[in-house]
Amino acid sequence: MKKIACVFLAVIFLVVGSSSRLLSQQTTTILGTVVDTQGNPAVGVRIIAQDPSGKVVSEAVPNAAGQYSLEKLLTGQYNLTLDPVKTGFLGETVVVSLSEEGLTVDWVVSSSTRAIAFAVQGIASGGIFGLGPGATGLLGFLFLGGTMFGLAAAAGAFKGPAGPASPSQ
Protein backbone atom coordinates (compact mmCIF):
# COMPACT_ATOMS: atom_id res chain seq x y z
CA MET A 1 0.00 0.00 0.00
CA LYS A 2 2.88 2.37 0.84
CA LYS A 3 4.41 1.64 -2.55
CA ILE A 4 1.16 2.52 -4.37
CA ALA A 5 0.84 5.74 -2.34
CA CYS A 6 4.43 6.75 -3.20
CA VAL A 7 3.89 6.06 -6.90
CA PHE A 8 0.60 8.00 -6.80
CA LEU A 9 2.29 11.01 -5.16
CA ALA A 10 5.15 10.88 -7.67
CA VAL A 11 2.68 10.91 -10.57
CA ILE A 12 0.79 13.87 -9.04
CA PHE A 13 4.02 15.87 -8.60
CA LEU A 14 5.04 15.05 -12.17
CA VAL A 15 1.67 16.14 -13.61
CA VAL A 16 1.51 19.32 -11.50
CA GLY A 17 5.11 20.24 -12.37
CA SER A 18 4.58 19.67 -16.09
CA SER A 19 1.33 21.61 -16.23
CA SER A 20 2.76 24.56 -14.30
CA ARG A 21 5.68 24.73 -16.75
CA LEU A 22 3.26 24.73 -19.69
CA LEU A 23 1.11 27.40 -18.09
CA SER A 24 4.14 29.58 -17.34
CA GLN A 25 5.32 29.66 -20.98
CA GLN A 26 4.66 33.15 -22.23
CA THR A 27 3.51 33.89 -25.72
CA THR A 28 4.75 36.76 -27.81
CA THR A 29 4.20 38.41 -31.19
CA ILE A 30 5.83 38.93 -34.57
CA LEU A 31 4.54 42.04 -36.31
CA GLY A 32 5.56 44.23 -39.18
CA THR A 33 4.67 45.74 -42.52
CA VAL A 34 4.91 44.64 -46.14
CA VAL A 35 5.59 47.27 -48.80
CA ASP A 36 6.66 47.23 -52.43
CA THR A 37 9.85 48.90 -53.66
CA GLN A 38 8.00 52.24 -54.00
CA GLY A 39 6.87 52.08 -50.35
CA ASN A 40 3.24 51.24 -51.13
CA PRO A 41 1.48 48.68 -48.90
CA ALA A 42 1.60 45.23 -50.49
CA VAL A 43 -1.85 43.72 -50.11
CA GLY A 44 -2.75 40.17 -51.07
CA VAL A 45 0.38 38.49 -49.69
CA ARG A 46 0.45 36.13 -46.72
CA ILE A 47 2.97 35.83 -43.85
CA ILE A 48 3.37 32.29 -42.47
CA ALA A 49 5.22 31.17 -39.31
CA GLN A 50 6.32 27.52 -39.14
CA ASP A 51 8.06 25.78 -36.25
CA PRO A 52 11.32 23.90 -36.96
CA SER A 53 9.36 20.72 -37.80
CA GLY A 54 7.49 22.59 -40.57
CA LYS A 55 4.15 22.82 -38.78
CA VAL A 56 2.28 26.07 -39.55
CA VAL A 57 1.69 27.74 -36.18
CA SER A 58 0.36 31.11 -37.35
CA GLU A 59 -0.39 33.08 -40.49
CA ALA A 60 -1.60 36.56 -41.31
CA VAL A 61 -2.69 38.68 -44.26
CA PRO A 62 -1.53 42.32 -44.13
CA ASN A 63 -4.28 44.95 -43.85
CA ALA A 64 -4.77 47.85 -46.31
CA ALA A 65 -1.83 49.68 -44.66
CA GLY A 66 0.43 46.65 -45.19
CA GLN A 67 0.55 45.80 -41.45
CA TYR A 68 0.37 42.24 -40.11
CA SER A 69 0.59 40.51 -36.74
CA LEU A 70 1.35 36.89 -35.79
CA GLU A 71 0.23 36.52 -32.18
CA LYS A 72 0.40 33.97 -29.35
CA LEU A 73 3.68 32.42 -30.48
CA LEU A 74 5.99 30.66 -28.04
CA THR A 75 9.60 31.83 -27.95
CA GLY A 76 11.97 29.92 -30.20
CA GLN A 77 13.05 29.54 -33.79
CA TYR A 78 10.63 29.88 -36.73
CA ASN A 79 10.70 29.77 -40.50
CA LEU A 80 8.95 32.98 -41.52
CA THR A 81 7.66 32.97 -45.10
CA LEU A 82 6.30 35.75 -47.24
CA ASP A 83 3.93 33.92 -49.60
CA PRO A 84 3.08 36.15 -52.58
CA VAL A 85 -0.13 34.16 -53.28
CA LYS A 86 -1.22 35.51 -56.72
CA THR A 87 0.17 39.05 -56.48
CA GLY A 88 3.08 38.73 -58.91
CA PHE A 89 5.61 39.48 -56.15
CA LEU A 90 8.41 37.03 -55.38
CA GLY A 91 8.38 35.43 -51.91
CA GLU A 92 11.07 34.39 -49.46
CA THR A 93 11.57 32.33 -46.30
CA VAL A 94 13.91 33.42 -43.49
CA VAL A 95 14.78 31.79 -40.18
CA VAL A 96 14.06 34.01 -37.17
CA SER A 97 14.64 33.68 -33.45
CA LEU A 98 11.74 34.92 -31.33
CA SER A 99 12.33 36.06 -27.73
CA GLU A 100 9.93 37.27 -25.02
CA GLU A 101 10.33 40.84 -26.32
CA GLY A 102 8.66 39.91 -29.61
CA LEU A 103 10.00 40.60 -33.07
CA THR A 104 9.38 43.23 -35.73
CA VAL A 105 9.89 41.94 -39.28
CA ASP A 106 9.27 44.36 -42.15
CA TRP A 107 9.31 43.12 -45.74
CA VAL A 108 10.02 44.78 -49.10
CA VAL A 109 8.57 42.93 -52.11
CA SER A 110 9.17 43.16 -55.83
CA SER A 111 8.05 41.30 -58.95
CA SER A 112 11.67 40.95 -60.11
CA THR A 113 13.62 40.24 -56.88
CA ARG A 114 12.94 37.91 -53.95
CA ALA A 115 11.35 39.57 -50.92
CA ILE A 116 13.74 41.12 -48.40
CA ALA A 117 13.06 40.95 -44.65
CA PHE A 118 14.36 43.45 -42.09
CA ALA A 119 14.11 42.32 -38.45
CA VAL A 120 14.74 43.71 -34.99
CA GLN A 121 14.10 42.11 -31.61
CA GLY A 122 11.19 43.76 -29.83
CA ILE A 123 7.99 45.37 -30.95
CA ALA A 124 9.09 48.57 -32.67
CA SER A 125 7.20 51.31 -34.47
CA GLY A 126 8.11 54.37 -36.51
CA GLY A 127 11.32 55.08 -38.36
CA ILE A 128 12.43 53.29 -41.51
CA PHE A 129 10.46 50.09 -42.09
CA GLY A 130 8.90 50.47 -38.63
CA LEU A 131 12.17 49.63 -36.90
CA GLY A 132 12.01 52.79 -34.82
CA PRO A 133 14.66 55.32 -33.89
CA GLY A 134 16.14 53.05 -31.19
CA ALA A 135 16.66 50.08 -33.48
CA THR A 136 20.20 48.82 -33.58
CA GLY A 137 21.38 46.76 -36.47
CA LEU A 138 22.74 46.75 -39.96
CA LEU A 139 20.78 47.33 -43.12
CA GLY A 140 22.60 47.06 -46.41
CA PHE A 141 21.75 46.97 -50.08
CA LEU A 142 23.80 45.86 -53.03
CA PHE A 143 22.78 46.67 -56.59
CA LEU A 144 24.20 44.35 -59.25
CA GLY A 145 23.02 44.53 -62.83
CA GLY A 146 19.79 46.26 -61.84
CA THR A 147 18.96 43.63 -59.18
CA MET A 148 18.74 44.65 -55.54
CA PHE A 149 20.21 42.30 -52.95
CA GLY A 150 19.67 42.98 -49.26
CA LEU A 151 21.33 42.17 -45.99
CA ALA A 152 19.73 42.67 -42.61
CA ALA A 153 21.14 41.91 -39.19
CA ALA A 154 19.44 43.38 -36.16
CA ALA A 155 20.05 42.35 -32.58
CA GLY A 156 20.49 38.69 -33.49
CA ALA A 157 17.00 38.40 -34.96
CA PHE A 158 18.11 36.21 -37.87
CA LYS A 159 19.77 32.84 -37.38
CA GLY A 160 21.17 30.46 -39.91
CA PRO A 161 24.22 28.74 -41.38
CA ALA A 162 25.18 31.56 -43.75
CA GLY A 163 25.79 34.24 -41.11
CA PRO A 164 23.72 36.82 -39.27
CA ALA A 165 21.08 37.11 -42.00
CA SER A 166 20.16 34.04 -43.96
CA PRO A 167 17.24 32.94 -46.07
CA SER A 168 16.35 29.32 -45.41
CA GLN A 169 17.25 26.86 -48.14
ABEGO torsion letter per residue (X at the ends): XAAAAAAAAAAAAAAAAAAAAAAABBBBBBBEBBBBAAGBBBBGBBBBBBBAAGBBABBBBBBAAGBBBBBGBBBEBBBBBBBAEAAGBBBBBBBBBBBAAEBBBBBBBBAABBBBBBBBBEBBBEEBGGAEAABBEBBBBBBBGGBBBBBBBBGGABBEAAEABBBBX
